[in-house]
Amino acid sequence: MNTKGKENYLTKKGERTMANNKVIIPTEKWVELYGELSNFILEYSSLDPIWTIDDEGNEVRTEDKQDEFMGIVDDVENIMRLCGFVKQGENNGI
């Protein structure tokens, strides 16, 4: 990616960052945000059934969709970090 002349892009330890200013998000809100975004992406992009009923009668994701969800979570958290969001207490001394 050509970042010449774009001050809002930084290269730090081989990672591209899109924001100079960090926004610190409390852990509870961090989890809520990545969870909501990841679930939306999963539901929007899935053609196969996502939910099933377990032995205790609870609605849960199928095993394949749970694996897919966890992959989406990783991507969403990386995007959040690239945009300058930081989880409170995560390697930032806060």
C-alpha positions as CSV (number, residue, x, y, z in Angstrom):
1,M,0.0,0.0,0.0
2,N,1.3,3.4,-0.9
3,T,1.2,5.5,2.3
4,K,3.4,8.4,1.0
5,G,1.7,11.7,2.0
6,K,-0.9,10.0,4.2
7,E,-0.1,11.1,7.7
8,N,-2.8,8.9,9.3
9,Y,-1.0,5.7,8.2
10,L,1.9,4.4,10.3
11,T,4.1,1.4,9.9
12,K,5.1,0.0,13.3
13,K,6.8,-3.4,13.7
14,G,5.6,-4.4,10.2
15,E,1.9,-3.6,11.0
16,R,-0.1,-0.9,9.2
17,T,-2.0,1.4,11.5
18,M,-4.6,3.8,10.1
19,A,-4.8,6.2,13.1
20,N,-2.2,8.1,15.1
21,N,-4.5,8.7,18.0
22,K,-5.5,5.8,20.1
23,V,-9.0,5.4,21.5
24,I,-9.0,3.3,24.7
25,I,-12.1,1.2,25.1
26,P,-13.1,-0.5,28.4
27,T,-12.8,-4.3,28.1
28,E,-16.5,-4.9,28.5
29,K,-17.3,-2.5,25.6
30,W,-14.4,-4.0,23.5
31,V,-15.9,-7.5,23.8
32,E,-19.4,-6.2,23.1
33,L,-18.2,-4.3,20.0
34,Y,-16.2,-7.2,18.4
35,G,-18.9,-9.6,19.3
36,E,-21.7,-7.6,17.7
37,L,-19.7,-6.9,14.6
38,S,-18.5,-10.5,14.2
39,N,-21.9,-11.9,14.7
40,F,-23.3,-9.5,12.1
41,I,-20.7,-10.5,9.6
42,L,-21.3,-14.2,10.2
43,E,-25.1,-13.8,9.9
44,Y,-24.8,-11.6,6.8
45,S,-22.4,-13.9,5.0
46,S,-23.7,-17.3,5.9
47,L,-25.7,-19.4,3.6
48,D,-25.7,-22.5,5.8
49,P,-27.6,-22.7,9.2
50,I,-25.7,-20.9,12.0
51,W,-27.7,-22.0,15.0
52,T,-28.7,-25.4,16.5
53,I,-30.2,-26.6,19.7
54,D,-27.8,-28.4,22.1
55,D,-28.6,-31.2,24.5
56,E,-29.7,-28.8,27.2
57,G,-32.1,-27.0,24.9
58,N,-29.9,-23.9,24.4
59,E,-29.5,-22.2,21.1
60,V,-25.8,-22.4,20.1
61,R,-23.8,-22.0,16.9
62,T,-23.0,-25.1,15.0
63,E,-19.4,-26.3,15.4
64,D,-18.4,-25.1,11.9
65,K,-20.1,-21.7,12.4
66,Q,-18.4,-21.3,15.9
67,D,-15.0,-21.9,14.2
68,E,-15.9,-19.4,11.5
69,F,-17.1,-16.9,14.1
70,M,-13.8,-17.1,16.0
71,G,-11.9,-16.4,12.8
72,I,-14.1,-13.4,12.1
73,V,-13.4,-12.2,15.7
74,D,-9.7,-12.3,15.0
75,D,-10.1,-10.2,11.9
76,V,-12.5,-7.7,13.5
77,E,-10.1,-7.2,16.4
78,N,-7.3,-6.6,14.0
79,I,-9.3,-4.0,12.1
80,M,-10.3,-2.3,15.4
81,R,-6.6,-2.1,16.3
82,L,-5.7,-0.8,12.8
83,C,-8.3,2.0,13.3
84,G,-6.7,3.1,16.5
85,F,-8.9,1.3,19.1
86,V,-7.1,-0.2,22.1
87,K,-8.6,-2.5,24.7
88,Q,-8.1,-1.0,28.1
89,G,-5.1,-2.6,29.9
90,E,-3.8,-4.3,26.7
91,N,-0.1,-3.4,26.5
92,N,-0.8,0.3,26.9
93,G,0.0,0.8,30.5
94,I,-3.6,1.8,31.3
